[in-house]
Amino acid sequence: MTQSAYELLRNRTGVEWDAAVNHRFVRELVHDQLADDVLRSYLIQDWQFSFDFYSLMGEAIATADTMPAKVRLGRQMGFIANDENTYFHERFAQFGVSERELESPELTPASAGFRGLYRDAVDAHSYAQALAVLLVAESLYLDWAETASDHGRSMPRLEQNIGWVNVHRGADFEEWVRFLIDEFNRVADPKDPDVVRCFEQAVHYELGFFDDAYDHAGDDSRYVA
């Protein structure tokens, strides 16, 4: 049986993908063992490329070639701007994150890589490349959230942890990821070097982002005065 574009690239990146899905960060998050300073560092860095993520979503909407796709992408943009955005601000308040920390942190290697990748995908004006990056960001997170929580049967109890799991699992999120997979399989050429590069780099940075959360946790010297 011929593999789909998603299956081919998912298998091609399997080692790093599986390492991210089974990362220490994920295990500790789901079992309420994640240190607050690690989650705090992770969320501050995640916030840094939210600006570029919105731009990437906008580019996907602009380049989508069907009206149903534009509508579905727009609906997800609304979810991110509401539910996920609320989670961020609640955690920043909980962890006492200052405006200085949000506005001028030193980017971790993965954060800097993500920002560059998102901007490159936006500048390419390619629906397939935008989908490649979005698909990794969302499907890899669904994968770890469902796997680590035993498909919702073993959920964390702490609000900061269960909140991050919940925005990346469940029927609605599964439907969103299925939409991205179907769209990617419809429009993407898995032999296109630009599509392959976007997919592979996104997986690489997802794994690095988990690593960086530990390397940079609790280091206040990393903020620009």
C-alpha positions in Angstrom: 0.0 0.0 0.0 1.3 3.4 -0.9 2.1 5.6 2.0 0.6 9.1 2.3 2.8 12.2 2.3 2.2 12.5 6.1 3.1 8.9 6.7 6.3 9.1 4.6 7.6 12.2 6.4 6.4 11.0 9.8 8.4 7.8 9.3 11.4 9.7 8.0 11.6 11.7 11.2 10.6 8.8 13.5 13.6 8.8 15.8 13.3 12.5 16.8 9.5 12.3 16.7 9.4 9.4 19.2 12.1 11.1 21.4 9.9 14.2 21.6 6.6 12.2 22.3 8.4 10.2 25.1 10.5 13.1 26.4 11.2 13.6 30.1 9.2 16.9 30.0 6.1 15.1 28.8 6.4 12.3 31.4 6.9 14.8 34.3 4.1 17.1 33.1 1.5 14.3 33.0 2.6 12.9 36.4 2.6 16.3 38.1 6.4 16.0 38.6 7.4 18.9 36.4 9.3 21.6 38.3 7.5 25.0 38.1 10.6 26.7 36.9 10.9 24.3 34.0 7.3 24.9 32.9 7.7 28.6 33.5 10.8 28.7 31.2 9.0 26.6 28.6 6.0 28.8 28.4 8.0 32.1 28.3 9.9 30.7 25.3 6.7 29.3 23.7 5.2 32.8 23.9 8.1 34.3 22.0 7.1 32.6 18.7 3.3 32.9 19.2 3.6 36.1 17.1 5.0 34.1 14.2 2.6 31.3 14.8 -0.3 33.6 14.2 1.4 34.9 11.1 1.8 31.3 9.9 -1.9 30.6 10.5 -2.8 33.7 8.6 -0.6 32.6 5.7 -2.2 29.2 5.6 -5.6 30.9 5.5 -4.4 33.2 2.7 -3.0 30.4 0.6 -5.6 27.7 1.2 -7.2 26.8 -2.1 -10.7 25.9 -0.9 -13.3 27.8 1.1 -13.9 24.9 3.6 -10.2 24.9 4.4 -10.1 28.7 5.0 -13.1 28.4 7.3 -11.6 25.5 9.3 -8.3 27.3 9.7 -10.0 30.5 10.7 -12.0 28.6 13.3 -8.8 27.2 14.8 -7.3 30.6 14.9 -10.1 31.7 17.1 -9.5 28.8 19.5 -5.9 29.7 19.8 -6.6 33.4 20.4 -9.1 32.5 23.1 -8.6 29.2 25.0 -4.8 28.8 24.5 -4.1 32.5 25.0 -6.1 32.4 28.2 -4.0 29.5 29.5 -0.8 31.4 28.8 -1.8 34.5 30.7 -3.2 32.5 33.7 0.2 30.7 34.0 2.2 33.9 33.7 0.1 35.4 36.5 0.6 32.2 38.6 4.3 32.1 38.1 4.8 35.9 38.5 6.3 36.4 35.0 7.2 40.0 34.5 6.6 42.1 31.3 10.4 42.2 31.0 10.6 38.5 30.9 8.0 38.2 28.2 9.3 41.1 26.1 13.0 40.5 26.0 14.2 37.0 26.9 17.2 35.5 25.3 15.8 33.0 22.9 16.8 29.4 23.3 18.2 27.6 20.3 14.9 25.9 19.5 12.9 29.1 19.9 15.2 31.0 17.6 15.0 28.1 15.1 11.2 28.0 15.3 10.9 31.8 14.7 13.1 31.5 11.6 11.2 28.5 10.3 7.8 30.1 10.8 9.0 33.3 9.0 10.5 31.3 6.1 7.2 29.4 5.7 5.3 32.7 5.7 7.6 34.2 3.1 7.3 31.2 0.9 3.6 31.8 0.3 3.1 28.1 0.0 0.1 26.3 1.5 2.0 23.0 1.5 4.9 24.5 3.4 2.6 26.3 5.9 0.8 23.0 6.5 4.0 21.1 7.0 5.0 23.3 9.9 1.5 23.5 11.4 1.0 19.7 11.0 4.1 18.9 13.0 3.3 21.4 15.7 -0.2 20.1 16.2 0.0 16.3 15.5 3.2 15.8 17.5 1.5 17.5 20.5 -1.7 15.4 20.1 0.6 12.3 20.0 2.3 13.1 23.2 -0.8 14.3 25.0 -2.8 11.2 24.1 0.1 8.8 24.6 1.4 10.1 27.9 -2.0 10.5 29.4 -3.0 7.0 28.3 -5.7 8.5 26.0 -7.1 10.6 28.8 -7.3 7.9 31.5 -4.2 9.1 33.5 -4.4 12.9 33.6 -2.4 15.2 35.8 -4.2 17.0 38.7 -2.3 20.3 38.9 -4.1 23.0 37.0 -1.0 24.2 35.2 -0.3 20.7 33.9 -3.8 19.5 33.1 -4.5 22.7 31.2 -1.6 22.2 28.8 -2.6 18.6 28.2 -6.2 19.5 27.6 -5.6 22.1 24.9 -3.7 19.3 23.0 -6.1 16.4 23.2 -9.8 15.5 23.0 -12.3 15.1 20.1 -12.0 18.7 18.9 -8.2 18.7 18.7 -8.2 15.3 17.1 -10.6 16.6 14.4 -8.3 19.6 13.8 -5.2 17.4 13.4 -7.1 15.0 11.1 -8.0 18.1 9.0 -4.4 19.1 8.8 -3.3 15.6 7.8 -5.9 15.3 5.1 -5.1 18.7 3.7 -1.3 18.0 3.8 -1.9 14.7 2.0 -4.0 16.5 -0.6 -1.7 19.3 -1.5 1.9 18.3 -0.5 4.5 16.5 -2.5 6.6 14.5 0.0 9.5 14.7 -2.4 9.5 18.5 -2.5 12.7 19.5 -0.8 11.1 22.6 0.7 8.2 20.7 2.2 10.6 18.0 3.5 12.9 20.6 5.0 10.0 22.4 6.8 8.7 19.1 8.2 12.1 17.8 9.4 13.1 21.1 10.9 9.8 21.4 12.8 10.3 18.0 14.3 13.9 18.8 15.2 12.9 22.0 17.0 10.1 20.4 18.8 12.5 17.9 20.4 15.0 20.7 21.1 12.3 22.8 22.7 11.7 20.2 25.4 15.4 19.9 26.0 15.9 23.7 26.2 13.2 24.0 29.0 15.6 22.3 31.4 18.7 23.9 30.2 17.3 27.4 30.7 15.1 27.0 33.7 15.6 29.4 36.6 18.3 31.4 34.8 17.4 35.1 35.3 20.6 36.3 33.6 19.1 35.4 30.3 16.8 38.4 30.1 17.9 41.6 28.3 18.0 44.7 30.6 
